[in-house]
Amino acid sequence: MPGRSSSNSGSTGFISFSGIESALSSLKNFQSCINSGMDTASSVALDLVETQTEVSGEYSMDKAMLEFAMMDRELNHYIKAVQSAISHVKEERPEKIPDLKLLVEKKFMALQNKNSDADFQNNEKFVQFKQQLKDLKKQYGLQADRDADGAEGVDEDMIVTQSQTNFICPITQLEMKKPVKNKVCGHTYEEEAVVRIIESKHKRKKKACCPKVGCSHTDVKMSDLIPDEALRRAIENHNKKRQRR
Protein backbone atom coordinates (compact mmCIF):
# COMPACT_ATOMS: atom_id res chain seq x y z
CA MET A 1 0.00 0.00 0.00
CA PRO A 2 1.25 3.52 -0.62
CA GLY A 3 2.75 5.09 2.48
CA ARG A 4 2.06 8.46 4.05
CA SER A 5 3.27 11.39 2.02
CA SER A 6 6.64 12.78 3.12
CA SER A 7 4.86 16.00 4.01
CA ASN A 8 1.44 16.19 5.63
CA SER A 9 0.98 19.90 5.16
CA GLY A 10 1.47 22.59 2.55
CA SER A 11 0.18 23.40 -0.89
CA THR A 12 -0.96 20.71 -3.32
CA GLY A 13 0.04 22.86 -6.27
CA PHE A 14 2.49 20.10 -7.21
CA ILE A 15 2.26 16.51 -6.00
CA SER A 16 4.12 13.78 -7.84
CA PHE A 17 2.24 10.50 -8.05
CA SER A 18 4.90 8.83 -10.19
CA GLY A 19 5.94 6.44 -7.39
CA ILE A 20 2.33 5.37 -6.77
CA GLU A 21 1.61 4.97 -10.47
CA SER A 22 4.74 2.83 -10.83
CA ALA A 23 3.50 0.61 -7.99
CA LEU A 24 0.12 0.37 -9.71
CA SER A 25 1.83 -0.86 -12.84
CA SER A 26 3.51 -3.61 -10.83
CA LEU A 27 0.17 -4.62 -9.30
CA LYS A 28 -1.36 -4.88 -12.75
CA ASN A 29 1.52 -7.14 -13.77
CA PHE A 30 0.68 -9.36 -10.81
CA GLN A 31 -2.80 -9.78 -12.30
CA SER A 32 -1.19 -11.62 -15.20
CA CYS A 33 0.30 -14.05 -12.65
CA ILE A 34 -3.20 -14.69 -11.25
CA ASN A 35 -4.49 -15.27 -14.79
CA SER A 36 -1.68 -17.74 -15.46
CA GLY A 37 -2.51 -19.56 -12.22
CA MET A 38 -6.16 -19.79 -13.25
CA ASP A 39 -5.17 -21.18 -16.66
CA THR A 40 -3.01 -23.83 -14.99
CA ALA A 41 -5.70 -24.81 -12.48
CA SER A 42 -8.28 -25.04 -15.27
CA SER A 43 -5.99 -27.24 -17.36
CA VAL A 44 -5.30 -29.57 -14.41
CA ALA A 45 -9.02 -29.81 -13.63
CA LEU A 46 -9.79 -30.85 -17.20
CA ASP A 47 -6.94 -33.39 -17.05
CA LEU A 48 -8.50 -34.89 -13.93
CA VAL A 49 -11.87 -35.20 -15.66
CA GLU A 50 -10.25 -36.89 -18.66
CA THR A 51 -8.48 -39.44 -16.46
CA GLN A 52 -11.53 -39.64 -14.15
CA THR A 53 -9.26 -39.14 -11.16
CA GLU A 54 -10.89 -38.61 -7.78
CA VAL A 55 -9.57 -35.62 -5.88
CA SER A 56 -10.64 -34.63 -2.38
CA GLY A 57 -12.71 -31.48 -2.11
CA GLU A 58 -10.04 -29.81 0.03
CA TYR A 59 -7.53 -29.87 -2.80
CA SER A 60 -9.89 -29.65 -5.75
CA MET A 61 -9.12 -27.34 -8.63
CA ASP A 62 -12.58 -25.86 -8.18
CA LYS A 63 -11.50 -24.48 -4.81
CA ALA A 64 -8.20 -23.33 -6.29
CA MET A 65 -10.05 -21.40 -9.00
CA LEU A 66 -12.27 -19.82 -6.38
CA GLU A 67 -9.20 -18.68 -4.43
CA PHE A 68 -7.70 -17.17 -7.57
CA ALA A 69 -10.98 -15.39 -8.34
CA MET A 70 -11.06 -13.96 -4.81
CA MET A 71 -7.47 -12.73 -5.15
CA ASP A 72 -8.31 -11.14 -8.48
CA ARG A 73 -11.33 -9.38 -7.00
CA GLU A 74 -9.31 -8.05 -4.04
CA LEU A 75 -6.50 -6.85 -6.29
CA ASN A 76 -8.99 -5.09 -8.59
CA HIS A 77 -10.57 -3.39 -5.60
CA TYR A 78 -7.20 -2.18 -4.33
CA ILE A 79 -6.19 -0.83 -7.75
CA LYS A 80 -9.55 0.97 -8.02
CA ALA A 81 -9.10 2.39 -4.49
CA VAL A 82 -5.66 3.79 -5.32
CA GLN A 83 -6.84 5.25 -8.61
CA SER A 84 -9.87 6.79 -6.89
CA ALA A 85 -7.68 8.33 -4.17
CA ILE A 86 -5.35 9.87 -6.73
CA SER A 87 -8.29 11.29 -8.70
CA HIS A 88 -9.79 12.68 -5.49
CA VAL A 89 -6.63 14.59 -4.60
CA LYS A 90 -6.12 15.86 -8.15
CA GLU A 91 -9.72 17.08 -8.48
CA GLU A 92 -10.23 18.48 -4.95
CA ARG A 93 -6.75 20.04 -4.67
CA PRO A 94 -7.03 20.32 -0.86
CA GLU A 95 -4.91 22.90 0.99
CA LYS A 96 -3.38 20.17 3.13
CA ILE A 97 -1.95 17.03 1.61
CA PRO A 98 -4.18 14.18 2.87
CA ASP A 99 -2.99 10.91 4.34
CA LEU A 100 -3.03 8.89 1.10
CA LYS A 101 -2.60 5.58 2.88
CA LEU A 102 -5.67 6.18 5.04
CA LEU A 103 -7.67 7.48 2.08
CA VAL A 104 -6.86 4.38 0.01
CA GLU A 105 -7.72 2.05 2.91
CA LYS A 106 -11.13 3.68 3.36
CA LYS A 107 -11.96 3.41 -0.33
CA PHE A 108 -10.66 -0.18 -0.44
CA MET A 109 -12.79 -1.27 2.55
CA ALA A 110 -15.86 0.40 1.02
CA LEU A 111 -15.41 -1.78 -2.08
CA GLN A 112 -14.67 -4.92 -0.06
CA ASN A 113 -17.82 -4.46 2.02
CA LYS A 114 -19.87 -4.83 -1.15
CA ASN A 115 -18.43 -8.28 -1.92
CA SER A 116 -20.86 -11.06 -2.85
CA ASP A 117 -20.71 -14.46 -4.54
CA ALA A 118 -22.35 -12.87 -7.58
CA ASP A 119 -19.06 -11.04 -8.22
CA PHE A 120 -17.52 -14.22 -9.58
CA GLN A 121 -19.98 -14.20 -12.47
CA ASN A 122 -18.05 -11.16 -13.69
CA ASN A 123 -14.75 -13.05 -13.67
CA GLU A 124 -14.51 -14.32 -17.22
CA LYS A 125 -11.89 -17.00 -16.51
CA PHE A 126 -13.85 -18.38 -13.54
CA VAL A 127 -17.11 -18.52 -15.53
CA GLN A 128 -15.29 -20.09 -18.48
CA PHE A 129 -13.71 -22.69 -16.17
CA LYS A 130 -17.07 -23.74 -14.71
CA GLN A 131 -18.61 -24.05 -18.18
CA GLN A 132 -15.66 -25.95 -19.66
CA LEU A 133 -15.68 -28.37 -16.73
CA LYS A 134 -19.41 -28.94 -17.13
CA ASP A 135 -19.07 -29.44 -20.88
CA LEU A 136 -16.22 -31.93 -20.57
CA LYS A 137 -18.06 -33.94 -17.91
CA LYS A 138 -21.05 -34.04 -20.22
CA GLN A 139 -18.86 -35.28 -23.08
CA TYR A 140 -17.63 -38.14 -20.87
CA GLY A 141 -21.06 -38.88 -19.48
CA LEU A 142 -19.95 -38.07 -15.92
CA GLN A 143 -22.62 -35.45 -15.38
CA ALA A 144 -25.23 -37.73 -16.89
CA ASP A 145 -24.37 -40.43 -14.37
CA ARG A 146 -24.57 -37.99 -11.49
CA ASP A 147 -27.90 -36.57 -12.61
CA ALA A 148 -29.40 -40.00 -13.21
CA ASP A 149 -30.26 -40.21 -9.50
CA GLY A 150 -29.36 -43.86 -9.12
CA ALA A 151 -30.19 -44.93 -12.67
CA GLU A 152 -27.91 -47.13 -14.76
CA GLY A 153 -24.86 -45.44 -16.30
CA VAL A 154 -25.16 -44.14 -19.83
CA ASP A 155 -23.52 -46.21 -22.57
CA GLU A 156 -20.22 -44.58 -23.54
CA ASP A 157 -20.57 -45.32 -27.26
CA MET A 158 -23.97 -43.64 -27.29
CA ILE A 159 -22.51 -40.56 -25.60
CA VAL A 160 -19.70 -40.36 -28.15
CA THR A 161 -22.15 -40.74 -31.06
CA GLN A 162 -24.35 -37.96 -29.71
CA SER A 163 -21.32 -35.74 -29.13
CA GLN A 164 -19.84 -36.21 -32.59
CA THR A 165 -22.38 -33.82 -34.09
CA ASN A 166 -20.77 -31.09 -31.95
CA PHE A 167 -17.35 -31.87 -33.44
CA ILE A 168 -18.27 -30.47 -36.88
CA CYS A 169 -17.67 -26.80 -37.66
CA PRO A 170 -20.80 -25.13 -39.12
CA ILE A 171 -18.54 -23.17 -41.49
CA THR A 172 -16.11 -25.77 -42.86
CA GLN A 173 -18.34 -28.80 -42.23
CA LEU A 174 -15.16 -30.54 -41.04
CA GLU A 175 -14.12 -31.83 -37.64
CA MET A 176 -12.68 -28.98 -35.59
CA LYS A 177 -9.07 -28.85 -34.44
CA LYS A 178 -9.07 -25.52 -32.61
CA PRO A 179 -12.70 -24.91 -31.61
CA VAL A 180 -13.74 -21.54 -30.21
CA LYS A 181 -17.05 -20.81 -28.52
CA ASN A 182 -19.14 -17.69 -29.03
CA LYS A 183 -19.83 -16.28 -25.55
CA VAL A 184 -22.99 -14.57 -26.77
CA CYS A 185 -24.89 -17.38 -28.48
CA GLY A 186 -22.92 -20.44 -27.33
CA HIS A 187 -22.16 -21.80 -30.81
CA THR A 188 -18.75 -23.26 -31.64
CA TYR A 189 -16.63 -22.94 -34.76
CA GLU A 190 -13.15 -23.68 -36.10
CA GLU A 191 -11.08 -20.69 -34.97
CA GLU A 192 -9.38 -19.96 -38.29
CA ALA A 193 -12.66 -20.16 -40.23
CA VAL A 194 -14.70 -17.82 -38.03
CA VAL A 195 -11.84 -15.32 -37.69
CA ARG A 196 -11.57 -15.19 -41.48
CA ILE A 197 -15.31 -14.43 -41.75
CA ILE A 198 -15.18 -11.69 -39.11
CA GLU A 199 -12.12 -10.02 -40.65
CA SER A 200 -13.64 -10.17 -44.13
CA LYS A 201 -16.90 -8.57 -42.98
CA HIS A 202 -15.16 -5.87 -40.95
CA LYS A 203 -12.95 -4.89 -43.90
CA ARG A 204 -16.17 -4.12 -45.78
CA LYS A 205 -17.57 -2.24 -42.77
CA LYS A 206 -20.19 -4.92 -42.21
CA LYS A 207 -21.23 -6.96 -39.20
CA ALA A 208 -20.52 -10.69 -39.07
CA CYS A 209 -23.52 -12.92 -38.36
CA CYS A 210 -23.17 -16.19 -36.48
CA PRO A 211 -22.68 -18.83 -39.22
CA LYS A 212 -24.81 -21.36 -37.36
CA VAL A 213 -28.08 -21.80 -39.25
CA GLY A 214 -31.00 -20.29 -37.34
CA CYS A 215 -28.88 -18.24 -34.92
CA SER A 216 -30.13 -14.69 -34.32
CA HIS A 217 -26.76 -13.27 -33.28
CA THR A 218 -25.97 -10.75 -36.02
CA ASP A 219 -22.84 -9.02 -34.69
CA VAL A 220 -20.09 -11.51 -33.88
CA LYS A 221 -16.89 -9.86 -32.62
CA MET A 222 -13.42 -11.24 -31.97
CA SER A 223 -13.92 -10.49 -28.29
CA ASP A 224 -16.91 -12.85 -28.26
CA LEU A 225 -14.71 -15.86 -29.02
CA ILE A 226 -13.07 -18.00 -26.33
CA PRO A 227 -11.11 -21.27 -26.77
CA ASP A 228 -13.37 -24.28 -26.18
CA GLU A 229 -10.83 -26.42 -24.35
CA ALA A 230 -13.38 -29.00 -23.25
CA LEU A 231 -14.51 -29.66 -26.81
CA ARG A 232 -10.95 -29.76 -28.12
CA ARG A 233 -10.05 -32.40 -25.54
CA ALA A 234 -13.19 -34.40 -26.29
CA ILE A 235 -12.38 -34.42 -30.02
CA GLU A 236 -8.79 -35.48 -29.40
CA ASN A 237 -9.86 -38.23 -27.01
CA HIS A 238 -12.46 -39.51 -29.48
CA ASN A 239 -9.85 -39.66 -32.26
CA LYS A 240 -7.38 -41.52 -30.04
CA LYS A 241 -10.00 -44.14 -29.21
CA ARG A 242 -10.94 -44.45 -32.87
CA GLN A 243 -7.29 -45.05 -33.84
CA ARG A 244 -6.95 -47.82 -31.24
CA ARG A 245 -9.92 -49.73 -32.67
Protein Blocks (a to p, Z undefined) as FASTA:
>chain_A
ZZddfbfgdcfkbccfklmmmmmmmmmmmmmmmmmmmmmmmmmmmmmmmnopacdfklgm
klmmmmmmmmmmmmmmmmmmmmmmmmmmmmnopabdcdfklmmmmmmmmmmmmgcfklmm
mmmklmmmmmmmmmmmmmnommmmmmnnopacddfklmmmmmmmmmpcfklopacfbdcd
dfknopacdfklmmmmmmmmmmnopacddfbghiabfbdcfklpccdfklmmmmmmmmmm
mmmZZ
